[in-house]
Amino acid sequence: MHYSNRKQLSCLNKMLFISGTFLSIALLTAFYLEHFLLGLMLGGTFGMMLIFIRVLHFSYVGLSLEASAINLRYYPLFGTERSYKSIEFPVASLKKAEVRKYLFGLKWDLRLTVGLKQGQASYPPICLSAIPYRKRKLLIAVFQDILAVS
């Protein structure tokens, strides 16, 4: 099984860019026409939108599931530096896969725990916020099926 949310992220990135551009133009127009209260409200909306996007931490997620190994690749959509990360481990060593939800269920973090010779290792959380809801459920079901089999 192979999965990538590259197309969804491309659409999301374009949508956020266009809405941010229109909001900026409306903000500048409000200040130019001396509607300062409207300008302040639009500026506050723009600031809250930026903070909300930063908190949700949209990420590219690529999953490659083969018979013997799982390979997860992820990196943030917005950030000052692109830190590409990859997790690869044998399917049989997966011990725990849990999802933690934040912000009223808008932000989902996938946490994986893998068994090693020295004990158990937990990987950093992978943000699933940019994946559509149905596909998120399917990905979580895949990990639950893997855990049920092993």
N, C-alpha and C positions, 0 to 999 in steps of 0.2 A: 504494500500500500504506500502510495506517495501522496502527500498533501502539501500545498503551498497557498498562502493567502496573498500572494503578490498582486493579483488583479484587484482584490478588494482594497488593498492598501493604495494602489494607484488611483482608484476612484475616490477613496476617502481623502487622499492628499489633494487631488484636484478640487473636490468639493470644499474642503477647508480653505484652500488658497482663494477660490472664487468668493466664498462668503466673507473671508477676511478682507479681501480687496474692496468689495462693495461696502462693507462696514466702515472701512477707512475712508472711502470716498464720501460716504454719508456724514461721517464725523467731520471731515474737512469742510464740507459744504455747510454744515450746521454752524461751524465757527465762522466761516466766511460771511454767512448771512446774519451773523450776530444773534443766533439762537443758542446762547451759552448753556442754558439748562438742558436742552436737547443734546448738545454736544457733550456735556458731562455725562449724561445718561448713556450715550453711545460709547463714550470712552470707557465707562465702567463696564459696559457689556463686553466690549472688546477685551479688556483686561481679564474679566472673569472667564471669557472663552479661552484665552491663552493659558490661564492657570488650570482650568478644567482639562484641557488637552494634555498639559504637562503631567497632571496627576494620573490621568488614565494610562499614560505610557504606552501608546500604540506601538506594536512590534510586528516585524515580519517573522513568521514562524513557518519553517519547512520541516516536515516530518517524513522520514523514510523508514518504513517498517518492513524488514525482510524476515526470513525464517529464523535467522540466528541473531540478528542485531537490530537495534533501534538507533537511528541517527536523527537528532534534533538540531536544527540550525535556527538561530534567532538573532535579531539586532533591532535596535529602536528605530522607529520611523523618523522621529524628530530628536535631534541631539546635536551637541557641539562637535562630538567626534563619533565616528562610526566604529563601534567596537563589535566586530563580528564574533559570535560565540557559537560553539558547537559542543554537543553532548553526544557521545557514542558509547554504548554499552551493550553487552549481550542480553537478550530477551530474558533468559533464565535468571539473571541477577536482579531483576526489578523486584523490590520488596514492598514498595508503597508508592502510590500515586494519589495525591489529594489536591483538591481545588479549594482555595480560600477566596471568598467573595468579599469585596469592599465596596463602599459608596453605593449602598442600596442595590447591590448586585450588578453594578455597571463594570466594575473592574474584577477580573478573574485572574488569579495567579495559580499556575500549576507547579506543584512541588513534588519532585521525584526523589525517592530514596532507593539506593542500590546497595546490594550486599557485596562486600569485598572480603578478601582473606583476613584483613585486619579488623573487620567489623562492618559497620554501615556508614555510607557516605550520603549526605544530602546535597543535592545540587541547588544553585540559586534559583529563585522562582522565575518562571517564564510567564510573561503577561499574555493572556489570551483575549484581551479586550477588542482587538481589531478583527477578530474572527467572528463571522455571523453566528448567531445564537444556536441555530440547528447544527452547524458544523462543529461548534464547541462541544455540544452534547455528544455528537458522534465521536470526536477525538477522545473525550473522557470515557465513553463506552468502550473504545478500543483498549485503553489502558486498563480498565476494569476487567475486560475479557482476558487480557494477558495475565493479570493477577489471579484470576479465577482458574486459569489453566495450570499455572505453575505452583 
